[in-house]
Amino acid sequence: MRTIKAKPITVEAFKSYGNFTDLLNPQGYSLGDFYQDRLLMHSSGCMQTAFSPLLVRKPEKMIVEKAEFHNTTQEGILCLDDDVVIHVAPAGKDPVPELTEAFLVPKGTMVCLNTGVWHLSAIPVHQEVAHVLIVLPERIYNNDCIVVPYPEEQQIEIVL
């Protein structure tokens, strides 16, 4: 099993996987207290956008045993009450666990993953249960979510 270190999320390090914005500490141009259009997300055709709560539990060890991707949409991830680690690998038809990277995402920072990027659930850093908002087109998890388990020798442990 390979071990990787979670690194702080930065624009430069994360740009090939998507983008993000700190919703709790917005910066830059604004219309007063309104910081418009900080994060844009493409979704599938004419499907409605769904906002789904996800409870994630802190594991004893952060082991990446599988990954998923979506062919037709980006995915938004916002942890409301804890810092989280997310793991990502480049977009493609086949999984590439050997290219997996892990990022430490501060609470209140919304991440928008590019279409096709391999990922799975956020992992809480401090709390036993973290509350995460997932933004996807309605029912995309049922018709465009390819999940691939990794053989044990390709699994990855993430450390802080």
DRENNUGU-773883 format. One line per field, with one value per residue (C-alpha): residue number from 1; x negated, y negated, z. Coordinates in steps of 0.05 Angstrom, whole numbers. Example, Ala and Ser with C-alpha at 12.3 -4.5 7.8 and 13.67 -1.06 7.14 Angstrom:
seq = [1,2]
xx = [-246,-273]
yy = [90,21]
zz = [156,143]
end
This chain:
seq = [1,2,3,4,5,6,7,8,9,10,11,12,13,14,15,16,17,18,19,20,21,22,23,24,25,26,27,28,29,30,31,32,33,34,35,36,37,38,39,40,41,42,43,44,45,46,47,48,49,50,51,52,53,54,55,56,57,58,59,60,61,62,63,64,65,66,67,68,69,70,71,72,73,74,75,76,77,78,79,80,81,82,83,84,85,86,87,88,89,90,91,92,93,94,95,96,97,98,99,100,101,102,103,104,105,106,107,108,109,110,111,112,113,114,115,116,117,118,119,120,121,122,123,124,125,126,127,128,129,130,131,132,133,134,135,136,137,138,139,140,141,142,143,144,145,146,147,148,149,150,151,152,153,154,155,156,157,158,159,160]
xx = [0,-26,-23,-12,-12,48,24,59,106,78,100,36,35,110,121,121,176,223,229,251,270,270,342,327,272,288,237,231,280,350,415,413,419,439,381,413,396,338,347,380,404,427,482,514,558,626,625,641,584,593,563,553,529,477,453,382,349,277,242,186,140,152,149,170,202,241,257,313,323,380,379,428,420,376,388,391,366,374,357,396,365,296,233,232,185,205,168,168,136,135,198,201,238,194,175,104,94,19,33,77,65,96,114,131,193,211,283,327,287,327,292,317,287,279,319,286,239,232,251,294,321,288,255,263,199,220,293,322,377,373,432,418,461,457,480,496,550,612,603,535,510,559,544,474,431,377,346,284,256,180,144,109,40,66,100,71,63,69,31,33]
yy = [0,-68,-128,-199,-263,-310,-379,-446,-463,-518,-545,-521,-451,-439,-472,-407,-377,-437,-501,-524,-585,-601,-619,-640,-689,-716,-762,-805,-846,-850,-889,-910,-846,-805,-766,-745,-686,-659,-587,-564,-493,-460,-409,-358,-389,-410,-371,-406,-418,-380,-399,-336,-331,-277,-254,-229,-192,-197,-131,-103,-109,-147,-90,-101,-34,-58,-119,-145,-194,-227,-231,-288,-336,-370,-358,-410,-392,-438,-416,-459,-442,-410,-412,-352,-314,-300,-254,-263,-233,-257,-249,-189,-126,-82,-93,-116,-105,-115,-188,-202,-266,-287,-358,-389,-432,-481,-480,-529,-521,-496,-453,-442,-380,-378,-328,-260,-271,-208,-221,-195,-223,-277,-252,-291,-314,-332,-312,-242,-263,-320,-351,-358,-389,-353,-391,-348,-345,-309,-233,-235,-186,-136,-145,-173,-150,-99,-69,-26,13,15,81,82,70,5,-22,-86,-111,-187,-219,-290]
zz = [0,-20,28,7,47,45,24,32,-25,-70,-137,-170,-140,-152,-220,-261,-216,-210,-171,-102,-61,13,28,100,82,12,-20,-82,-121,-92,-95,-23,17,-44,-74,-139,-184,-143,-165,-229,-240,-305,-297,-343,-397,-371,-306,-241,-192,-127,-59,-18,54,67,136,133,190,210,198,241,180,116,65,-7,-26,-87,-129,-173,-230,-269,-346,-354,-296,-246,-171,-116,-45,15,86,135,202,196,155,107,63,-9,-56,-131,-192,-264,-307,-353,-370,-328,-255,-241,-166,-175,-193,-133,-94,-28,-8,60,50,105,130,92,28,-31,-82,-152,-185,-260,-301,-301,-241,-199,-126,-69,-5,37,100,166,199,271,284,287,238,188,150,76,22,-45,-107,-168,-221,-195,-191,-225,-172,-203,-277,-283,-226,-241,-178,-183,-123,-120,-109,-42,-73,-106,-43,-14,57,66,123,148]
end
